[in-house]
């Protein structure tokens, strides 16, 4: 296929600018009454004052398409939510296009097509179908040109088949897989916002994983170009998108991605028609604490309690039933009070510890360790320095604090919180 001459390239760029300019004019004529109507419905007679506050005091007589888009973007969650989750992303893209167009920047065919497609989608969301129909033939023409290029450089299906596919893309409101890094990046950010929206009131996640189906190296390179772009790290883009959507993220959100040649069994049914799947999870925080034995005979004087394990406490390491079957193993095991080699005072302490006495586990939701009593005979209690009366551990577990003394009958251990370390 022969290369385009500088003259033909300049003509194409001028054509692209004219098409985008025409789309921006159409948007202005539709958005001007639409913005006023929707703003007035929410803000009443104050609507103009609110809008001028967004636009640094500029009066309505000076507003252009960029100003109307800025109002929609700023007031999206108060006024324009009916445009849907992707509506805000479309407005954001059109603002970028308007900025490039206003600064005489060059627009490629792909960028022009994407701008027109986005304008059509926004117009249809507003209900301006006649105006959307007016722009649609320009998109079809650019798709036909794309088909022609594919005929010249690729062993592809019959031209009519390619054209039919292009027309189908238009008629289906351009619901297609992203074909370029920036387009793909924006599609993922849309899904991130959509997945986070149901958790707006209580966002309990600290990890975002983007699962990517890359069946070829070419596809993987496309994904990597979108996620590792030089302009802004993808994690920063995620944080900015959630902040713009006013979705509170209470702690640093780890953003990572994983590539697959085929869909893992665990994710079957998650991808749908898209080559990616957005998943929010809560990354566990590995927490440790220590128990120091103060009263009672045990194999060790210091035990480590881990957040991912339950520490069982009782008399004897192995507890068996009447048939000799092991029914429990105690991680913190006190000696048998029947051991005659022990001093009488120690045997008196050990006699108050049941074989199945208590357990300590981590409450992940509250971020604390809790001690549970397993219906022991002498009971379990917690002595806290600033309290005069011990806390009895009965049916409900008791949250532990650093420095607490825990009594299992008359045996006693001191609880101290340990350091934290992040885990993947």
Secondary structure as UniProt FT lines:
FT   HELIX           6..43
FT   HELIX           44..46
FT   HELIX           47..54
FT   TURN            55..57
FT   HELIX           60..62
FT   HELIX           65..74
FT   TURN            75..79
FT   HELIX           81..83
FT   HELIX           85..102
FT   TURN            103..104
FT   HELIX           109..126
FT   HELIX           129..153
FT   HELIX           159..171
FT   TURN            172..174
FT   HELIX           181..197
FT   TURN            198..199
FT   STRAND          207..213
FT   HELIX           217..227
FT   HELIX           234..244
FT   TURN            245..246
FT   STRAND          254..260
FT   HELIX           265..267
FT   TURN            268..270
FT   TURN            272..273
FT   STRAND          276..281
FT   STRAND          285..295
FT   STRAND          302..306
FT   TURN            307..308
FT   STRAND          311..315
FT   STRAND          318..320
FT   TURN            322..323
FT   STRAND          326..329
FT   STRAND          332..334
FT   TURN            337..338
FT   TURN            340..341
FT   HELIX           344..350
FT   TURN            351..352
FT   STRAND          358..363
FT   TURN            364..367
FT   STRAND          368..373
FT   STRAND          380..383
FT   TURN            385..386
FT   STRAND          391..393
FT   STRAND          398..399
FT   TURN            402..403
FT   STRAND          405..408
FT   TURN            409..410
FT   STRAND          411..422
//
